[in-house]
Amino acid sequence: ARLFGPLCHSVTMLRILLVCLGTVAWSAELRVEVRDGSGAALVARATLENRDSGIRRAVSTLDNGTLRFADLPGGRYVLIVDHPGFASRSLSFELAADEKRNELFTLQPGTNTY
C-alpha cells in the first residue's frame, strides 16, 4: 500500500495540471471598423498576423464595416486592411493578454499596396 501512495499522488497532480492547462483561455480582443473618406462603411478584408507565432487570420468586415478578432493571445501583431480601389492601411501594435482594443481605419481612394 505504501508503494502506491506516491504514485497515486503523482497521477492526481498530473490530472489537475492537465485540467488546468485545458482551461487556459486567451481573452484579448481586437475590434475593427473600416470607413471610407466620407464616413460610409466599407466591406473590407482584414489580415491579422501574430508576429510571435506567425499565425495569420484573414476575414472580411460585415456590411456595417465592423469585425472582431476574439480569443487572441497577447503578443505583437500587424493588421492590414484593404478594399479594391482604396489604398491599403497597416498597423503594427502590441496586444496585452487581456486587452480589448478598438481600431478605426479610414481608407482613401488609391491602389492596394499589400
FENHU-V882849 format. One record per residue. PHI is phi as a letter, one per 20 degrees, with the letter a starting at -180 (* if undefined). Layout:
{{PHI} {PHI}}
This chain:
{{*} {f} {f} {e} {g} {f} {f} {f} {f} {f} {f} {f} {f} {f} {f} {f} {f} {f} {f} {f} {f} {f} {d} {f} {c} {e} {c} {f} {b} {c} {d} {c} {c} {c} {c} {e} {f} {e} {n} {f} {f} {d} {e} {c} {e} {c} {d} {d} {c} {e} {f} {f} {d} {n} {f} {c} {c} {c} {b} {d} {f} {f} {g} {e} {n} {d} {b} {b} {d} {d} {l} {e} {f} {f} {q} {e} {c} {c} {d} {d} {c} {b} {b} {g} {n} {c} {f} {f} {c} {c} {b} {d} {b} {d} {d} {f} {g} {c} {f} {d} {d} {d} {c} {d} {d} {d} {e} {d} {g} {r} {d} {g} {d} {c}}
